[in-house]
Structures are given as C-alpha cells and as structure tokens.
Amino acid sequence: MTEAFHFWEERKCDDMGISVLLLGFFIVVGFLMVLVPLHIVKKQGRGSLPFKSSLVIGSLLLTHWVLWLTGFYGWLPARVADVLFLPVWVVLCGLGVILSGLEMKNNPAFAIPLAGFTLVSLIFALFLDGISQM
C-alpha cells in the first residue's frame, strides 16, 4: 500500500515540474511578445494595418480564453463542452499559425504577438488535454 502511495507522490511531483516549466515558458514568450514588437515599431514604425482575418483570429482566440477563464464551458453539458472546447481551440491555433505567417510580410509588429498568443494557446490546450486524459 505504501509503495503505491509513493508512486503517486512521485507522479504528482513530475506533473508539478512540467507545470512550472510551462509557466516559465509562458512568461518568456509573454515578454518576447511585448518586447520584440516594441523594438520593431521603434525601428520601422507602425507599418500597415493588419489583415482583417488576423484580427478576427486574434479576437476569437481571446474570446475563447475569456470563455474558458470565466468557466463558461463548465455550464455546458459535458458532452457538448468536450465537442466544442479542444477542437475549436486547436483549429483556431492552426489558423493563427497560418495567418501570423502571412501577416509577417504585412505587419511584423502584429504578427509576432499573434504568433506568440497562438503558440501559448496551443501548448496550453495540449497541456489541458493531457491533464484531462489522466
């Protein structure tokens, strides 16, 4: 009985280690999402306006984060939330990667934060999927 308990404690420590590493990664990406565009704007100016599709994907990702943080998906039935939550998040992240690549030629000061936000969202979605499978 005690061996199983020790195994569980070791497993919990491994999960906490991954969580702390992800938190550190998110902090580094967050700083880069702010500092690199500021440097680009300082060197090249604001540039042209971002594409409307990039703005739409960025706002949809932000809306998805707000819905998740406020617990909106907890109000839905479990089957509906499972169908909506992860697939929508992954599709939005895929579109965000594609559009941030296209936006890099037009307005890199907007493309870098969009790419960072997309990357953080994708890694967080995969992390939540991994936790939910435990």
HUGI-V367508 format. One record per residue. N is the residue number from 1. RES is the residue in three letters. NEAR is the number of other ideal C-beta (glycine too) atoms within 12 Angstrom. Layout:
n | res | near
N | RES | NEAR
N | RES | NEAR
This chain:
n | res | near
1 | MET | 7
2 | THR | 8
3 | GLU | 9
4 | ALA | 10
5 | PHE | 11
6 | HIS | 12
7 | PHE | 13
8 | TRP | 15
9 | GLU | 14
10 | GLU | 14
11 | ARG | 15
12 | LYS | 15
13 | CYS | 14
14 | ASP | 16
15 | ASP | 18
16 | MET | 15
17 | GLY | 14
18 | ILE | 20
19 | SER | 20
20 | VAL | 14
21 | LEU | 16
22 | LEU | 24
23 | LEU | 18
24 | GLY | 14
25 | PHE | 20
26 | PHE | 23
27 | ILE | 16
28 | VAL | 18
29 | VAL | 26
30 | GLY | 19
31 | PHE | 19
32 | LEU | 22
33 | MET | 29
34 | VAL | 19
35 | LEU | 18
36 | VAL | 24
37 | PRO | 29
38 | LEU | 17
39 | HIS | 16
40 | ILE | 23
41 | VAL | 19
42 | LYS | 12
43 | LYS | 13
44 | GLN | 14
45 | GLY | 11
46 | ARG | 17
47 | GLY | 21
48 | SER | 16
49 | LEU | 13
50 | PRO | 29
51 | PHE | 24
52 | LYS | 14
53 | SER | 20
54 | SER | 36
55 | LEU | 23
56 | VAL | 19
57 | ILE | 34
58 | GLY | 32
59 | SER | 19
60 | LEU | 26
61 | LEU | 38
62 | LEU | 22
63 | THR | 19
64 | HIS | 33
65 | TRP | 26
66 | VAL | 14
67 | LEU | 22
68 | TRP | 26
69 | LEU | 13
70 | THR | 12
71 | GLY | 12
72 | PHE | 17
73 | TYR | 26
74 | GLY | 14
75 | TRP | 13
76 | LEU | 16
77 | PRO | 11
78 | ALA | 13
79 | ARG | 10
80 | VAL | 15
81 | ALA | 21
82 | ASP | 18
83 | VAL | 13
84 | LEU | 22
85 | PHE | 28
86 | LEU | 27
87 | PRO | 17
88 | VAL | 25
89 | TRP | 33
90 | VAL | 24
91 | VAL | 22
92 | LEU | 33
93 | CYS | 33
94 | GLY | 21
95 | LEU | 27
96 | GLY | 38
97 | VAL | 26
98 | ILE | 21
99 | LEU | 32
100 | SER | 37
101 | GLY | 21
102 | LEU | 22
103 | GLU | 34
104 | MET | 25
105 | LYS | 16
106 | ASN | 23
107 | ASN | 27
108 | PRO | 28
109 | ALA | 31
110 | PHE | 35
111 | ALA | 34
112 | ILE | 32
113 | PRO | 35
114 | LEU | 41
115 | ALA | 33
116 | GLY | 32
117 | PHE | 36
118 | THR | 38
119 | LEU | 28
120 | VAL | 31
121 | SER | 38
122 | LEU | 29
123 | ILE | 25
124 | PHE | 30
125 | ALA | 30
126 | LEU | 20
127 | PHE | 24
128 | LEU | 23
129 | ASP | 18
130 | GLY | 17
131 | ILE | 16
132 | SER | 15
133 | GLN | 10
134 | MET | 13
